[in-house]
Amino acid sequence: SSGINAEYGGGDESVEMAKTQFDEGRYDDCISTLKSLCGATSPMSIKVQLNMVLCQYLKDGSDHDLEWLLGNLYVIEGKMRKEGEDDDDVDDVEKAVLLYNIALVHYQTKNFEKALLILEKLFKVIEPLEEGLAFKICFLIVECYLSTYQTEGAAMVVYYLDKLIASKNSSENSETTMQAEIHKARMHQYKTRLFAQQKSLKACKREIKNFLSVSGTTASSLFLKSEFEYLRNNFKKSCKLLNSAPKSCPSKEHIPTLYYNNFGCMHFKMQKYNLGVLYLSQALEANTKAVKVAPQGCNSIMYSINHHYQILYNYGILLLHAGQPKAAFNCLSEAATVYTRNPRLWLRIAECAIGVVKQEDSNSCIESCRSTTVKAIVGSGIYRKTILNTNSQNQAKKSGASLLNDAPTPTLTYAVLCLTNALQLLPPTLNNSSVSALPAAPLKDVNILRASILCSMAYVWLGLGDPLQALKSAQGLFEQTTAPVSLRLLGIVYAAEALILLNRSNEAISVVAPEFIEGINATSMYQKKKEEEDASSVSSSPIPPGKGAGGYEEACLVNQYKKTIILNSVALYCMKRDLNRAKRLLAQYLSTLEENDIPAQATMLLVYIELRQGNTDAALSILKQQQINLPTLTT
């Protein structure tokens, strides 16, 4: 916080004494001196009130927390605003110290948006301010911009700081020169973080070298260099740099917390999810330990070292990828109490709920069904009967809790609520502007996220037994021409199922028609070509070819969903009693597969068609050829 200001109107000796006592940490003595100043300046000056509040907060054994400090600062700010209405001499320059302290408290409590509102106002009147305060305001606003991934704002302030520092380098004062060196090292650190967020790897590498030449090998420099290697997907070297970092740091950051968190993120990128879960659980433990041993009485340090919710967010994402949706749901639900405006977080919570329900359904299905095709065989000889499996598709759907239920529970109805929140947080369809996704970087292409949300929503509504809402979501997915092909094909599957449940089989056939699917492929190919043309105009890419998301996995999903659509088309023709067309389409599909790759659903459909056409021997031959396991019914 800001120190004592020397403009009280009282005696100069008392003012200097108060300032010395404050700088030396003798806050009780400073409060007594400030009270003596009030006798000469009656009523009590706003500046005196500010410094008394700061002393009361900082003194040893104080039970006041940052909320108490912030409340008192706003009370003083209200008095100053009221005085400003009666006195034209009170302006933003005189309020700068107070506003800076308010912004600093917001920053320490990680309320960056409110801090930026105040700091941007101060930055407009920064020229007439005292040099030390101007530097503090600039450094704090850069921190807030970088913490919220607002690189344009950070670059603007960094440019201003460069000019400000350059103008002070001509001074021959040794103290000023030493302060300039400190500012120079800090500027290299900010530029490294800025270029890392902008994915400008060449500029980032240059600034890391400059930072190392000024500050030497410190924890901060090694962590930044490790992040640079992480961005280059050089995880082995990144891990090596983290291991070589000192275990302590002159700043208030707790190194073990950051160490384990960064290792967890690296293992996530390497798709070693279980190892990542282990590291992030250690990061949570280290963070809890750091908060417990933080100095008592002044909880600003506790706030600055506490990264609980950021780690919890990472932990939940890794648990979800590691196949532990229930644990992930608990972590991400807690993180959502802080990051309420992150649409991707709400989607991940919905995916956790879907995963929990799917696991529960799978466990119950395993207990009741021992074969994907045949449930059991009863009788013997000419009375031998085969009982086919009906799975759980005709069972009543459990809706779970009400949408208005406050308690987060991993049910499909809660998933609907999360997906609705996610959609509401996205901009309109035609507006593809970036969206804040703290604690992660902003989302630059929200159309892909919107398509994922609509796809998940269609699935959830089908699970809840509401085909009309599912159809509405699937149709919204068709309109997303920039969405990945796999998601749009999955939308076809859900739309066809919804139309069947609505007894609109003719429309379902038109949805799964080859012409409709080819239209989606043509649109997607055009969009992909356009993206490649746009990418070719960029001089260099921060991510090496083949390292990004997409490629092979997307192609596999597209092939898988196309096969599912073909099987659904066969089933639709069977429902329409067009068995010849169904058999012809199924034969074309089976001709593209290896004998060992034929799915059980295709075998069941072929057996069904042969039985309906009266070809019992052909149906038995197919069952024998596929060697389907026929479990015997036991009593």
Secondary structure, 3 states (H helix, E strand, C coil): CCCCCCCCCCCHHHHHHHHHHHHCCCHHHHHHHHHHHHHHCCCCCHHHHHHHHHHHHHCCCCCCCHHHHHHHHHHHHHHHHHHHHHCCCCCCCCCHHHHHHHHHHHHHCCCHHHHHHHHHHHHCCCCCCCHHHHHHHHHHHHHHHHHCCCHHHHHHHHHHHHHHHHHHCCCCCHHHHHHHHHHHHHHHHHHHHHHHHCCCHHHHHHHHHHHHHHHCCCHHHHHHHHHHHHHCCCHHHHHHHHHHCCCCCCCCCCHHHHHHHHHHHHHHHCCCHHHHHHHHHHHHHHHHHHHHCCCCCCCHHHHHHCCHHHHHHHHHHHHHHCCCHHHHHHHHHHHCCCCCCCHHHHHHHHHHHHHHHHHHHHHHHHHHCCCCCEEEEECCHHHCEEEECCCCCCCCCCCCCCCCCCCCCCCHHHHHHHHHHHHHCCCCCCCCCCECCCCCCCECCHHHHHHHHHHHHHHHHHHCCCHHHHHHHHHHHHCCCCCCHHHHHHHHHHHHHHHHHCCCHHHHHHHCCHHHHHHHHHHHHHHHHHHHHHHHCCCCCCCCCCCCCCHHHHHHHHHHHHHHHHHHHHHHHHHCCCHHHHHHHHHHHHCCCCHHHCCHHHHHHHHHHHHHCCCHHHHHHHHHHHCCCCCECCC
